[in-house]
Amino acid sequence: MKIDQIRDLSRPEMERKLHDLKRDLFNLRFQHATNQLDNPMRIGQVKKDIAKVLTAIREDELKEAAGK
């Protein structure tokens, strides 16, 4: 997922996306532990997507703080 796509989301949508990504990461780690994971590179990609969403949320928080 591109950072521009994430920035276009509203704050509740970003938080929902973050929740979904964290759930995906949990499932991927569980599959990895049970040797059922087909593509281990997916774990790294999901971690990067989580970081992108967290960055976009923080940028939004800073924008709100600067506007006050």
All heavy atoms as TSV, in Angstrom:
chain	resi	resn	atom	element	x	y	z
A	1	MET	N	N	0.844	-1.172	0.000
A	1	MET	CA	C	0.000	0.000	0.000
A	1	MET	C	C	0.896	1.245	0.000
A	1	MET	O	O	1.866	1.328	0.739
A	1	MET	CB	C	-0.884	-0.038	1.237
A	1	MET	CG	C	-1.847	1.079	1.330
A	1	MET	SD	S	-3.060	0.815	2.623
A	1	MET	CE	C	-4.511	1.147	1.699
A	2	LYS	N	N	0.543	2.193	-0.817
A	2	LYS	CA	C	1.313	3.430	-0.940
A	2	LYS	C	C	0.901	4.417	0.143
A	2	LYS	O	O	-0.249	4.457	0.580
A	2	LYS	CB	C	1.072	4.063	-2.313
A	2	LYS	CG	C	1.411	3.173	-3.477
A	2	LYS	CD	C	2.799	3.431	-3.893
A	2	LYS	CE	C	3.083	2.635	-5.163
A	2	LYS	NZ	N	4.434	2.720	-5.555
A	3	ILE	N	N	1.836	5.248	0.574
A	3	ILE	CA	C	1.580	6.223	1.626
A	3	ILE	C	C	0.535	7.249	1.191
A	3	ILE	O	O	-0.264	7.713	2.004
A	3	ILE	CB	C	2.881	6.900	2.108
A	3	ILE	CG1	C	2.648	7.729	3.373
A	3	ILE	CG2	C	3.483	7.760	1.029
A	3	ILE	CD1	C	2.402	6.926	4.594
A	4	ASP	N	N	0.498	7.584	-0.106
A	4	ASP	CA	C	-0.502	8.536	-0.591
A	4	ASP	C	C	-1.914	7.981	-0.450
A	4	ASP	O	O	-2.851	8.724	-0.149
A	4	ASP	CB	C	-0.229	8.894	-2.052
A	4	ASP	CG	C	1.075	9.667	-2.213
A	4	ASP	OD1	O	1.457	10.376	-1.256
A	4	ASP	OD2	O	1.700	9.557	-3.278
A	5	GLN	N	N	-2.067	6.687	-0.654
A	5	GLN	CA	C	-3.381	6.058	-0.490
A	5	GLN	C	C	-3.805	6.111	0.973
A	5	GLN	O	O	-4.982	6.323	1.278
A	5	GLN	CB	C	-3.341	4.603	-0.947
A	5	GLN	CG	C	-3.110	4.420	-2.425
A	5	GLN	CD	C	-2.876	2.963	-2.788
A	5	GLN	OE1	O	-2.438	2.167	-1.962
A	5	GLN	NE2	N	-3.170	2.625	-4.031
A	6	ILE	N	N	-2.851	5.930	1.867
A	6	ILE	CA	C	-3.161	5.954	3.297
A	6	ILE	C	C	-3.524	7.363	3.741
A	6	ILE	O	O	-4.466	7.565	4.507
A	6	ILE	CB	C	-1.968	5.418	4.110
A	6	ILE	CG1	C	-1.725	3.944	3.761
A	6	ILE	CG2	C	-2.201	5.575	5.601
A	6	ILE	CD1	C	-0.435	3.384	4.303
A	7	ARG	N	N	-2.792	8.365	3.235
A	7	ARG	CA	C	-3.071	9.755	3.619
A	7	ARG	C	C	-4.452	10.211	3.154
A	7	ARG	O	O	-5.027	11.129	3.745
A	7	ARG	CB	C	-2.006	10.673	3.038
A	7	ARG	CG	C	-0.689	10.584	3.757
A	7	ARG	CD	C	0.330	11.532	3.177
A	7	ARG	NE	N	1.598	11.437	3.882
A	7	ARG	CZ	C	2.769	11.407	3.291
A	7	ARG	NH1	N	2.850	11.498	1.971
A	7	ARG	NH2	N	3.867	11.303	3.990
A	8	ASP	N	N	-4.972	9.596	2.105
A	8	ASP	CA	C	-6.296	9.964	1.611
A	8	ASP	C	C	-7.421	9.428	2.489
A	8	ASP	O	O	-8.563	9.873	2.368
A	8	ASP	CB	C	-6.492	9.457	0.175
A	8	ASP	CG	C	-5.617	10.204	-0.822
A	8	ASP	OD1	O	-5.178	11.334	-0.505
A	8	ASP	OD2	O	-5.379	9.658	-1.919
A	9	LEU	N	N	-7.111	8.496	3.376
A	9	LEU	CA	C	-8.128	7.918	4.251
A	9	LEU	C	C	-8.450	8.865	5.397
A	9	LEU	O	O	-7.617	9.687	5.799
A	9	LEU	CB	C	-7.627	6.587	4.833
A	9	LEU	CG	C	-7.296	5.472	3.858
A	9	LEU	CD1	C	-6.705	4.284	4.620
A	9	LEU	CD2	C	-8.510	5.034	3.078
A	10	SER	N	N	-9.646	8.734	5.944
A	10	SER	CA	C	-10.010	9.518	7.123
A	10	SER	C	C	-9.377	8.865	8.356
A	10	SER	O	O	-8.876	7.738	8.301
A	10	SER	CB	C	-11.526	9.571	7.278
A	10	SER	OG	O	-12.019	8.282	7.585
A	11	ARG	N	N	-9.398	9.564	9.466
A	11	ARG	CA	C	-8.765	9.058	10.687
A	11	ARG	C	C	-9.361	7.730	11.146
A	11	ARG	O	O	-8.619	6.794	11.437
A	11	ARG	CB	C	-8.878	10.120	11.776
A	11	ARG	CG	C	-8.155	9.782	13.050
A	11	ARG	CD	C	-6.659	9.926	12.809
A	11	ARG	NE	N	-5.929	9.948	14.024
A	11	ARG	CZ	C	-5.779	10.998	14.814
A	11	ARG	NH1	N	-6.320	12.152	14.529
A	11	ARG	NH2	N	-5.066	10.908	15.911
A	12	PRO	N	N	-10.706	7.582	11.182
A	12	PRO	CA	C	-11.265	6.274	11.589
A	12	PRO	C	C	-10.906	5.154	10.599
A	12	PRO	O	O	-10.675	4.011	11.015
A	12	PRO	CB	C	-12.772	6.509	11.600
A	12	PRO	CG	C	-12.948	7.964	11.717
A	12	PRO	CD	C	-11.746	8.594	11.069
A	13	GLU	N	N	-10.820	5.494	9.325
A	13	GLU	CA	C	-10.443	4.478	8.337
A	13	GLU	C	C	-8.995	4.039	8.545
A	13	GLU	O	O	-8.670	2.858	8.395
A	13	GLU	CB	C	-10.632	5.007	6.918
A	13	GLU	CG	C	-12.070	5.170	6.508
A	13	GLU	CD	C	-12.225	5.870	5.174
A	13	GLU	OE1	O	-11.326	6.661	4.788
A	13	GLU	OE2	O	-13.249	5.643	4.510
A	14	MET	N	N	-8.118	5.000	8.887
A	14	MET	CA	C	-6.717	4.656	9.157
A	14	MET	C	C	-6.613	3.738	10.369
A	14	MET	O	O	-5.856	2.768	10.356
A	14	MET	CB	C	-5.884	5.916	9.408
A	14	MET	CG	C	-5.482	6.655	8.177
A	14	MET	SD	S	-4.273	7.927	8.587
A	14	MET	CE	C	-5.232	9.398	8.259
A	15	GLU	N	N	-7.372	4.046	11.405
A	15	GLU	CA	C	-7.327	3.223	12.609
A	15	GLU	C	C	-7.887	1.830	12.341
A	15	GLU	O	O	-7.378	0.844	12.869
A	15	GLU	CB	C	-8.074	3.918	13.739
A	15	GLU	CG	C	-7.336	5.155	14.224
A	15	GLU	CD	C	-8.105	5.975	15.218
A	15	GLU	OE1	O	-9.268	5.626	15.518
A	15	GLU	OE2	O	-7.550	6.990	15.684
A	16	ARG	N	N	-8.911	1.739	11.511
A	16	ARG	CA	C	-9.470	0.444	11.127
A	16	ARG	C	C	-8.459	-0.358	10.318
A	16	ARG	O	O	-8.271	-1.555	10.524
A	16	ARG	CB	C	-10.762	0.643	10.327
A	16	ARG	CG	C	-11.565	-0.613	10.150
A	16	ARG	CD	C	-12.926	-0.379	9.496
A	16	ARG	NE	N	-13.577	0.857	9.915
A	16	ARG	CZ	C	-13.837	1.893	9.100
A	16	ARG	NH1	N	-13.506	1.851	7.837
A	16	ARG	NH2	N	-14.439	2.964	9.554
A	17	LYS	N	N	-7.769	0.332	9.407
A	17	LYS	CA	C	-6.743	-0.315	8.591
A	17	LYS	C	C	-5.607	-0.816	9.485
A	17	LYS	O	O	-5.097	-1.932	9.291
A	17	LYS	CB	C	-6.216	0.682	7.554
A	17	LYS	CG	C	-5.212	0.135	6.615
A	17	LYS	CD	C	-5.860	-0.819	5.639
A	17	LYS	CE	C	-4.876	-1.265	4.591
A	17	LYS	NZ	N	-5.408	-2.353	3.795
A	18	LEU	N	N	-5.213	-0.027	10.472
A	18	LEU	CA	C	-4.166	-0.425	11.406
A	18	LEU	C	C	-4.581	-1.678	12.175
A	18	LEU	O	O	-3.795	-2.615	12.323
A	18	LEU	CB	C	-3.866	0.719	12.378
A	18	LEU	CG	C	-2.795	0.458	13.428
A	18	LEU	CD1	C	-1.448	0.193	12.772
A	18	LEU	CD2	C	-2.709	1.631	14.380
A	19	HIS	N	N	-5.810	-1.703	12.627
A	19	HIS	CA	C	-6.322	-2.872	13.347
A	19	HIS	C	C	-6.293	-4.115	12.453
A	19	HIS	O	O	-5.862	-5.188	12.903
A	19	HIS	CB	C	-7.745	-2.592	13.839
A	19	HIS	CG	C	-8.374	-3.753	14.532
A	19	HIS	ND1	N	-7.998	-4.135	15.786
A	19	HIS	CD2	C	-9.330	-4.615	14.135
A	19	HIS	CE1	C	-8.716	-5.198	16.147
A	19	HIS	NE2	N	-9.525	-5.503	15.151
A	20	ASP	N	N	-6.712	-3.967	11.209
A	20	ASP	CA	C	-6.717	-5.093	10.266
A	20	ASP	C	C	-5.294	-5.587	9.987
A	20	ASP	O	O	-5.055	-6.800	9.926
A	20	ASP	CB	C	-7.384	-4.703	8.946
A	20	ASP	CG	C	-8.879	-4.452	9.104
A	20	ASP	OD1	O	-9.474	-4.894	10.114
A	20	ASP	OD2	O	-9.454	-3.798	8.201
A	21	LEU	N	N	-4.364	-4.667	9.823
A	21	LEU	CA	C	-2.977	-5.048	9.564
A	21	LEU	C	C	-2.354	-5.767	10.758
A	21	LEU	O	O	-1.614	-6.735	10.583
A	21	LEU	CB	C	-2.143	-3.821	9.196
A	21	LEU	CG	C	-2.397	-3.244	7.812
A	21	LEU	CD1	C	-1.720	-1.883	7.672
A	21	LEU	CD2	C	-1.909	-4.188	6.731
A	22	LYS	N	N	-2.661	-5.309	11.963
A	22	LYS	CA	C	-2.127	-5.970	13.152
A	22	LYS	C	C	-2.699	-7.383	13.283
A	22	LYS	O	O	-1.989	-8.307	13.680
A	22	LYS	CB	C	-2.420	-5.146	14.403
A	22	LYS	CG	C	-1.538	-3.928	14.520
A	22	LYS	CD	C	-1.749	-3.207	15.829
A	22	LYS	CE	C	-0.793	-2.036	15.958
A	22	LYS	NZ	N	-0.930	-1.365	17.247
A	23	ARG	N	N	-3.963	-7.548	12.934
A	23	ARG	CA	C	-4.573	-8.876	12.953
A	23	ARG	C	C	-3.910	-9.773	11.908
A	23	ARG	O	O	-3.612	-10.946	12.176
A	23	ARG	CB	C	-6.072	-8.787	12.694
A	23	ARG	CG	C	-6.749	-10.125	12.890
A	23	ARG	CD	C	-8.274	-10.127	12.781
A	23	ARG	NE	N	-8.934	-8.854	12.895
A	23	ARG	CZ	C	-9.566	-8.246	11.883
A	23	ARG	NH1	N	-9.610	-8.783	10.695
A	23	ARG	NH2	N	-10.172	-7.097	12.065
A	24	ASP	N	N	-3.650	-9.224	10.716
A	24	ASP	CA	C	-2.964	-9.979	9.673
A	24	ASP	C	C	-1.570	-10.407	10.128
A	24	ASP	O	O	-1.161	-11.549	9.891
A	24	ASP	CB	C	-2.843	-9.159	8.384
A	24	ASP	CG	C	-4.163	-8.975	7.666
A	24	ASP	OD1	O	-5.123	-9.702	7.989
A	24	ASP	OD2	O	-4.216	-8.101	6.788
A	25	LEU	N	N	-0.853	-9.488	10.779
A	25	LEU	CA	C	0.489	-9.810	11.257
A	25	LEU	C	C	0.443	-10.935	12.284
A	25	LEU	O	O	1.273	-11.853	12.255
A	25	LEU	CB	C	1.147	-8.566	11.855
A	25	LEU	CG	C	2.579	-8.749	12.353
A	25	LEU	CD1	C	3.507	-9.175	11.217
A	25	LEU	CD2	C	3.074	-7.463	12.979
A	26	PHE	N	N	-0.525	-10.883	13.178
A	26	PHE	CA	C	-0.674	-11.952	14.165
A	26	PHE	C	C	-0.899	-13.291	13.477
A	26	PHE	O	O	-0.258	-14.294	13.814
A	26	PHE	CB	C	-1.837	-11.647	15.116
A	26	PHE	CG	C	-2.143	-12.782	16.053
A	26	PHE	CD1	C	-1.377	-12.973	17.187
A	26	PHE	CD2	C	-3.181	-13.653	15.789
A	26	PHE	CE1	C	-1.644	-14.022	18.052
A	26	PHE	CE2	C	-3.453	-14.708	16.649
A	26	PHE	CZ	C	-2.681	-14.884	17.783
A	27	ASN	N	N	-1.794	-13.308	12.494
A	27	ASN	CA	C	-2.084	-14.545	11.774
A	27	ASN	C	C	-0.861	-15.047	11.012
A	27	ASN	O	O	-0.599	-16.254	10.973
A	27	ASN	CB	C	-3.266	-14.355	10.827
A	27	ASN	CG	C	-4.580	-14.187	11.572
A	27	ASN	OD1	O	-4.734	-14.693	12.674
A	27	ASN	ND2	N	-5.505	-13.458	10.985
A	28	LEU	N	N	-0.113	-14.131	10.404
A	28	LEU	CA	C	1.089	-14.534	9.679
A	28	LEU	C	C	2.136	-15.121	10.623
A	28	LEU	O	O	2.790	-16.127	10.299
A	28	LEU	CB	C	1.672	-13.345	8.912
A	28	LEU	CG	C	0.887	-12.879	7.692
A	28	LEU	CD1	C	1.446	-11.563	7.186
A	28	LEU	CD2	C	0.915	-13.928	6.603
A	29	ARG	N	N	2.304	-14.505	11.776
A	29	ARG	CA	C	3.260	-15.036	12.752
A	29	ARG	C	C	2.838	-16.410	13.257
A	29	ARG	O	O	3.666	-17.292	13.468
A	29	ARG	CB	C	3.412	-14.073	13.930
A	29	ARG	CG	C	4.207	-12.846	13.596
A	29	ARG	CD	C	4.338	-11.949	14.800
A	29	ARG	NE	N	5.270	-10.871	14.534
A	29	ARG	CZ	C	5.327	-9.768	15.247
A	29	ARG	NH1	N	4.515	-9.582	16.269
A	29	ARG	NH2	N	6.199	-8.830	14.950
A	30	PHE	N	N	1.542	-16.578	13.441
A	30	PHE	CA	C	1.026	-17.874	13.878
A	30	PHE	C	C	1.281	-18.929	12.808
A	30	PHE	O	O	1.718	-20.039	13.112
A	30	PHE	CB	C	-0.472	-17.750	14.180
A	30	PHE	CG	C	-1.055	-18.964	14.827
A	30	PHE	CD1	C	-0.862	-19.186	16.180
A	30	PHE	CD2	C	-1.786	-19.875	14.095
A	30	PHE	CE1	C	-1.396	-20.308	16.793
A	30	PHE	CE2	C	-2.313	-20.995	14.690
A	30	PHE	CZ	C	-2.127	-21.219	16.051
A	31	GLN	N	N	1.012	-18.594	11.553
A	31	GLN	CA	C	1.270	-19.522	10.454
A	31	GLN	C	C	2.757	-19.842	10.349
A	31	GLN	O	O	3.145	-20.975	10.093
A	31	GLN	CB	C	0.787	-18.939	9.125
A	31	GLN	CG	C	-0.702	-18.898	8.979
A	31	GLN	CD	C	-1.128	-18.208	7.697
A	31	GLN	OE1	O	-0.305	-17.761	6.914
A	31	GLN	NE2	N	-2.433	-18.120	7.491
A	32	HIS	N	N	3.603	-18.841	10.573
A	32	HIS	CA	C	5.050	-19.052	10.507
A	32	HIS	C	C	5.507	-20.016	11.613
A	32	HIS	O	O	6.347	-20.890	11.380
A	32	HIS	CB	C	5.770	-17.717	10.623
A	32	HIS	CG	C	7.250	-17.807	10.468
A	32	HIS	ND1	N	7.846	-18.179	9.293
A	32	HIS	CD2	C	8.256	-17.566	11.344
A	32	HIS	CE1	C	9.158	-18.183	9.448
A	32	HIS	NE2	N	9.435	-17.812	10.694
A	33	ALA	N	N	4.937	-19.860	12.798
A	33	ALA	CA	C	5.314	-20.711	13.921
A	33	ALA	C	C	4.886	-22.162	13.703
A	33	ALA	O	O	5.546	-23.082	14.200
A	33	ALA	CB	C	4.702	-20.177	15.210
A	34	THR	N	N	3.814	-22.361	12.958
A	34	THR	CA	C	3.319	-23.721	12.705
A	34	THR	C	C	3.775	-24.249	11.353
A	34	THR	O	O	3.263	-25.264	10.886
A	34	THR	CB	C	1.786	-23.763	12.793
A	34	THR	OG1	O	1.231	-22.860	11.842
A	34	THR	CG2	C	1.311	-23.406	14.188
A	35	ASN	N	N	4.726	-23.566	10.740
A	35	ASN	CA	C	5.282	-23.968	9.432
A	35	ASN	C	C	4.223	-24.090	8.332
A	35	ASN	O	O	4.300	-24.972	7.487
A	35	ASN	CB	C	6.066	-25.279	9.557
A	35	ASN	CG	C	7.321	-25.110	10.349
A	35	ASN	OD1	O	7.967	-24.063	10.273
A	35	ASN	ND2	N	7.671	-26.106	11.133
A	36	GLN	N	N	3.243	-23.213	8.346
A	36	GLN	CA	C	2.206	-23.205	7.328
A	36	GLN	C	C	2.284	-21.970	6.429
A	36	GLN	O	O	1.471	-21.806	5.531
A	36	GLN	CB	C	0.813	-23.257	7.972
A	36	GLN	CG	C	0.550	-24.519	8.733
A	36	GLN	CD	C	-0.789	-24.490	9.420
A	36	GLN	OE1	O	-1.451	-23.458	9.483
A	36	GLN	NE2	N	-1.193	-25.633	9.949
A	37	LEU	N	N	3.256	-21.111	6.662
A	37	LEU	CA	C	3.365	-19.861	5.915
A	37	LEU	C	C	4.051	-20.105	4.583
A	37	LEU	O	O	5.141	-20.672	4.524
A	37	LEU	CB	C	4.158	-18.835	6.734
A	37	LEU	CG	C	4.253	-17.432	6.155
A	37	LEU	CD1	C	2.873	-16.815	6.016
A	37	LEU	CD2	C	5.115	-16.566	7.051
A	38	ASP	N	N	3.379	-19.718	3.491
A	38	ASP	CA	C	3.913	-19.924	2.148
A	38	ASP	C	C	4.965	-18.881	1.786
A	38	ASP	O	O	5.971	-19.191	1.162
A	38	ASP	CB	C	2.794	-19.878	1.107
A	38	ASP	CG	C	1.811	-21.030	1.271
A	38	ASP	OD1	O	2.229	-22.099	1.767
A	38	ASP	OD2	O	0.641	-20.847	0.900
A	39	ASN	N	N	4.717	-17.624	2.151
A	39	ASN	CA	C	5.605	-16.532	1.765
A	39	ASN	C	C	6.041	-15.755	3.009
A	39	ASN	O	O	5.343	-14.838	3.458
A	39	ASN	CB	C	4.885	-15.602	0.775
A	39	ASN	CG	C	5.773	-14.517	0.258
A	39	ASN	OD1	O	6.956	-14.478	0.536
A	39	ASN	ND2	N	5.183	-13.598	-0.503
A	40	PRO	N	N	7.198	-16.075	3.584
A	40	PRO	CA	C	7.635	-15.369	4.792
A	40	PRO	C	C	7.943	-13.894	4.567
A	40	PRO	O	O	7.972	-13.110	5.508
A	40	PRO	CB	C	8.882	-16.123	5.243
A	40	PRO	CG	C	9.226	-17.069	4.173
A	40	PRO	CD	C	8.090	-17.150	3.217
A	41	MET	N	N	8.159	-13.480	3.331
A	41	MET	CA	C	8.419	-12.064	3.035
A	41	MET	C	C	7.183	-11.210	3.317
A	41	MET	O	O	7.284	-9.996	3.480
A	41	MET	CB	C	8.842	-11.892	1.583
A	41	MET	CG	C	10.115	-12.636	1.224
A	41	MET	SD	S	11.535	-12.059	2.143
A	41	MET	CE	C	11.780	-10.504	1.368
A	42	ARG	N	N	6.031	-11.826	3.376
A	42	ARG	CA	C	4.784	-11.105	3.628
A	42	ARG	C	C	4.798	-10.466	5.022
A	42	ARG	O	O	4.223	-9.404	5.226
A	42	ARG	CB	C	3.619	-12.077	3.484
A	42	ARG	CG	C	2.272	-11.508	3.747
A	42	ARG	CD	C	1.621	-10.945	2.500
A	42	ARG	NE	N	0.267	-10.527	2.819
A	42	ARG	CZ	C	-0.076	-9.264	3.030
A	42	ARG	NH1	N	0.809	-8.316	2.878
A	42	ARG	NH2	N	-1.305	-8.949	3.345
A	43	ILE	N	N	5.462	-11.107	5.975
A	43	ILE	CA	C	5.528	-10.553	7.335
A	43	ILE	C	C	6.205	-9.181	7.309
A	43	ILE	O	O	5.711	-8.227	7.910
A	43	ILE	CB	C	6.280	-11.517	8.279
A	43	ILE	CG1	C	5.463	-12.793	8.488
A	43	ILE	CG2	C	6.556	-10.847	9.627
A	43	ILE	CD1	C	6.178	-13.865	9.278
A	44	GLY	N	N	7.300	-9.073	6.611
A	44	GLY	CA	C	8.009	-7.791	6.512
A	44	GLY	C	C	7.181	-6.728	5.826
A	44	GLY	O	O	7.195	-5.560	6.233
A	45	GLN	N	N	6.450	-7.119	4.794
A	45	GLN	CA	C	5.608	-6.161	4.082
A	45	GLN	C	C	4.483	-5.633	4.969
A	45	GLN	O	O	4.178	-4.439	4.961
A	45	GLN	CB	C	5.027	-6.799	2.812
A	45	GLN	CG	C	4.264	-5.831	1.951
A	45	GLN	CD	C	5.112	-4.666	1.488
A	45	GLN	OE1	O	6.245	-4.852	1.065
A	45	GLN	NE2	N	4.585	-3.469	1.575
A	46	VAL	N	N	3.876	-6.518	5.743
A	46	VAL	CA	C	2.807	-6.086	6.649
A	46	VAL	C	C	3.360	-5.157	7.722
A	46	VAL	O	O	2.731	-4.158	8.077
A	46	VAL	CB	C	2.089	-7.312	7.263
A	46	VAL	CG1	C	1.115	-6.893	8.352
A	46	VAL	CG2	C	1.354	-8.095	6.191
A	47	LYS	N	N	4.567	-5.454	8.231
A	47	LYS	CA	C	5.192	-4.563	9.214
A	47	LYS	C	C	5.420	-3.174	8.630
A	47	LYS	O	O	5.206	-2.153	9.290
A	47	LYS	CB	C	6.521	-5.137	9.686
A	47	LYS	CG	C	6.409	-6.294	10.641
A	47	LYS	CD	C	7.800	-6.728	11.053
A	47	LYS	CE	C	7.792	-7.819	12.064
A	47	LYS	NZ	N	9.155	-8.205	12.478
A	48	LYS	N	N	5.863	-3.120	7.383
A	48	LYS	CA	C	6.084	-1.824	6.728
A	48	LYS	C	C	4.771	-1.078	6.536
A	48	LYS	O	O	4.710	0.149	6.705
A	48	LYS	CB	C	6.782	-2.020	5.392
A	48	LYS	CG	C	8.228	-2.407	5.537
A	48	LYS	CD	C	8.894	-2.611	4.191
A	48	LYS	CE	C	10.319	-3.085	4.353
A	48	LYS	NZ	N	10.989	-3.319	3.069
A	49	ASP	N	N	3.709	-1.809	6.180
A	49	ASP	CA	C	2.405	-1.170	6.022
A	49	ASP	C	C	1.904	-0.613	7.351
A	49	ASP	O	O	1.320	0.475	7.396
A	49	ASP	CB	C	1.390	-2.154	5.437
A	49	ASP	CG	C	1.624	-2.441	3.966
A	49	ASP	OD1	O	2.353	-1.674	3.307
A	49	ASP	OD2	O	1.071	-3.448	3.461
A	50	ILE	N	N	2.145	-1.342	8.437
A	50	ILE	CA	C	1.762	-0.846	9.765
A	50	ILE	C	C	2.514	0.450	10.069
A	50	ILE	O	O	1.923	1.420	10.555
A	50	ILE	CB	C	2.036	-1.916	10.840
A	50	ILE	CG1	C	1.037	-3.063	10.704
A	50	ILE	CG2	C	1.969	-1.320	12.243
A	50	ILE	CD1	C	1.339	-4.268	11.584
A	51	ALA	N	N	3.798	0.474	9.764
A	51	ALA	CA	C	4.591	1.681	10.001
A	51	ALA	C	C	4.082	2.860	9.172
A	51	ALA	O	O	4.032	3.996	9.658
A	51	ALA	CB	C	6.055	1.406	9.686
A	52	LYS	N	N	3.685	2.600	7.945
A	52	LYS	CA	C	3.150	3.670	7.094
A	52	LYS	C	C	1.862	4.239	7.674
A	52	LYS	O	O	1.650	5.461	7.683
A	52	LYS	CB	C	2.896	3.140	5.684
A	52	LYS	CG	C	4.153	2.859	4.894
A	52	LYS	CD	C	3.806	2.244	3.549
A	52	LYS	CE	C	5.043	1.777	2.819
A	52	LYS	NZ	N	4.713	1.103	1.556
A	53	VAL	N	N	0.987	3.361	8.154
A	53	VAL	CA	C	-0.278	3.826	8.727
A	53	VAL	C	C	-0.009	4.621	10.005
A	53	VAL	O	O	-0.601	5.682	10.220
A	53	VAL	CB	C	-1.230	2.640	8.996
A	53	VAL	CG1	C	-2.456	3.093	9.759
A	53	VAL	CG2	C	-1.645	1.980	7.687
A	54	LEU	N	N	0.885	4.126	10.846
A	54	LEU	CA	C	1.216	4.856	12.074
A	54	LEU	C	C	1.816	6.224	11.758
A	54	LEU	O	O	1.526	7.210	12.442
A	54	LEU	CB	C	2.178	4.037	12.934
A	54	LEU	CG	C	1.585	2.815	13.627
A	54	LEU	CD1	C	2.684	2.001	14.281
A	54	LEU	CD2	C	0.545	3.232	14.647
A	55	THR	N	N	2.635	6.301	10.725
A	55	THR	CA	C	3.224	7.578	10.313
A	55	THR	C	C	2.140	8.543	9.852
A	55	THR	O	O	2.141	9.721	10.215
A	55	THR	CB	C	4.253	7.351	9.189
A	55	THR	OG1	O	5.281	6.499	9.675
A	55	THR	CG2	C	4.835	8.665	8.708
A	56	ALA	N	N	1.201	8.053	9.057
A	56	ALA	CA	C	0.119	8.901	8.557
A	56	ALA	C	C	-0.758	9.390	9.710
A	56	ALA	O	O	-1.185	10.550	9.729
A	56	ALA	CB	C	-0.714	8.142	7.529
A	57	ILE	N	N	-1.016	8.528	10.693
A	57	ILE	CA	C	-1.811	8.938	11.854
A	57	ILE	C	C	-1.079	10.028	12.634
A	57	ILE	O	O	-1.669	11.025	13.044
A	57	ILE	CB	C	-2.125	7.717	12.754
A	57	ILE	CG1	C	-3.132	6.797	12.056
A	57	ILE	CG2	C	-2.662	8.168	14.106
A	57	ILE	CD1	C	-3.369	5.477	12.780
A	58	ARG	N	N	0.222	9.846	12.819
A	58	ARG	CA	C	1.014	10.853	13.555
A	58	ARG	C	C	1.048	12.179	12.806
A	58	ARG	O	O	0.938	13.253	13.411
A	58	ARG	CB	C	2.439	10.329	13.786
A	58	ARG	CG	C	3.310	11.265	14.555
A	58	ARG	CD	C	2.821	11.474	15.967
A	58	ARG	NE	N	3.723	12.401	16.663
A	58	ARG	CZ	C	3.341	13.197	17.623
A	58	ARG	NH1	N	2.094	13.175	18.052
A	58	ARG	NH2	N	4.203	14.006	18.185
A	59	GLU	N	N	1.196	12.126	11.488
A	59	GLU	CA	C	1.170	13.359	10.692
A	59	GLU	C	C	-0.159	14.083	10.874
A	59	GLU	O	O	-0.196	15.309	10.988
A	59	GLU	CB	C	1.383	13.035	9.219
A	59	GLU	CG	C	2.793	12.643	8.861
A	59	GLU	CD	C	2.930	12.184	7.421
A	59	GLU	OE1	O	1.899	11.974	6.741
A	59	GLU	OE2	O	4.072	12.021	6.971
A	60	ASP	N	N	-1.243	13.320	10.908
A	60	ASP	CA	C	-2.570	13.894	11.089
A	60	ASP	C	C	-2.688	14.543	12.474
A	60	ASP	O	O	-3.237	15.640	12.606
A	60	ASP	CB	C	-3.626	12.799	10.906
A	60	ASP	CG	C	-5.010	13.351	10.746
A	60	ASP	OD1	O	-5.171	14.361	10.029
A	60	ASP	OD2	O	-5.954	12.772	11.333
A	61	GLU	N	N	-2.145	13.878	13.490
A	61	GLU	CA	C	-2.163	14.444	14.841
A	61	GLU	C	C	-1.384	15.755	14.898
A	61	GLU	O	O	-1.819	16.714	15.528
A	61	GLU	CB	C	-1.551	13.456	15.835
A	61	GLU	CG	C	-2.398	12.246	16.125
A	61	GLU	CD	C	-1.671	11.228	16.990
A	61	GLU	OE1	O	-0.467	11.425	17.269
A	61	GLU	OE2	O	-2.303	10.236	17.363
A	62	LEU	N	N	-0.231	15.798	14.257
A	62	LEU	CA	C	0.580	17.012	14.262
A	62	LEU	C	C	-0.098	18.149	13.505
A	62	LEU	O	O	0.030	19.310	13.891
A	62	LEU	CB	C	1.964	16.729	13.685
A	62	LEU	CG	C	2.858	15.809	14.518
A	62	LEU	CD1	C	4.142	15.489	13.773
A	62	LEU	CD2	C	3.154	16.436	15.860
A	63	LYS	N	N	-0.800	17.796	12.424
A	63	LYS	CA	C	-1.542	18.816	11.681
A	63	LYS	C	C	-2.625	19.435	12.550
A	63	LYS	O	O	-2.836	20.643	12.537
A	63	LYS	CB	C	-2.185	18.176	10.445
A	63	LYS	CG	C	-1.587	18.605	9.147
A	63	LYS	CD	C	-2.403	18.070	8.011
A	63	LYS	CE	C	-1.506	17.149	7.208
A	63	LYS	NZ	N	-2.178	16.541	6.076
A	64	GLU	N	N	-3.335	18.568	13.294
A	64	GLU	CA	C	-4.396	19.064	14.182
A	64	GLU	C	C	-3.811	19.953	15.280
A	64	GLU	O	O	-4.376	20.984	15.618
A	64	GLU	CB	C	-5.154	17.895	14.811
A	64	GLU	CG	C	-6.065	17.172	13.867
A	64	GLU	CD	C	-6.755	16.003	14.544
A	64	GLU	OE1	O	-6.627	15.847	15.784
A	64	GLU	OE2	O	-7.431	15.252	13.841
A	65	ALA	N	N	-2.668	19.544	15.821
A	65	ALA	CA	C	-2.053	20.322	16.899
A	65	ALA	C	C	-1.561	21.678	16.386
A	65	ALA	O	O	-1.630	22.681	17.089
A	65	ALA	CB	C	-0.902	19.549	17.514
A	66	ALA	N	N	-1.071	21.725	15.164
A	66	ALA	CA	C	-0.573	22.978	14.594
A	66	ALA	C	C	-1.736	23.914	14.262
A	66	ALA	O	O	-1.578	25.133	14.309
A	66	ALA	CB	C	0.231	22.708	13.335
A	67	GLY	N	N	-2.899	23.340	13.974
A	67	GLY	CA	C	-4.046	24.154	13.626
A	67	GLY	C	C	-4.730	24.780	14.816
A	67	GLY	O	O	-5.498	25.719	14.699
A	68	LYS	N	N	-4.438	24.306	16.006
A	68	LYS	CA	C	-5.101	24.838	17.221
A	68	LYS	C	C	-4.448	26.090	17.721
A	68	LYS	O	O	-3.402	26.472	17.522
A	68	LYS	CB	C	-5.076	23.772	18.321
A	68	LYS	CG	C	-6.024	22.640	18.002
A	68	LYS	CD	C	-6.048	21.654	19.152
A	68	LYS	CE	C	-7.023	20.540	18.853
A	68	LYS	NZ	N	-7.073	19.556	19.903
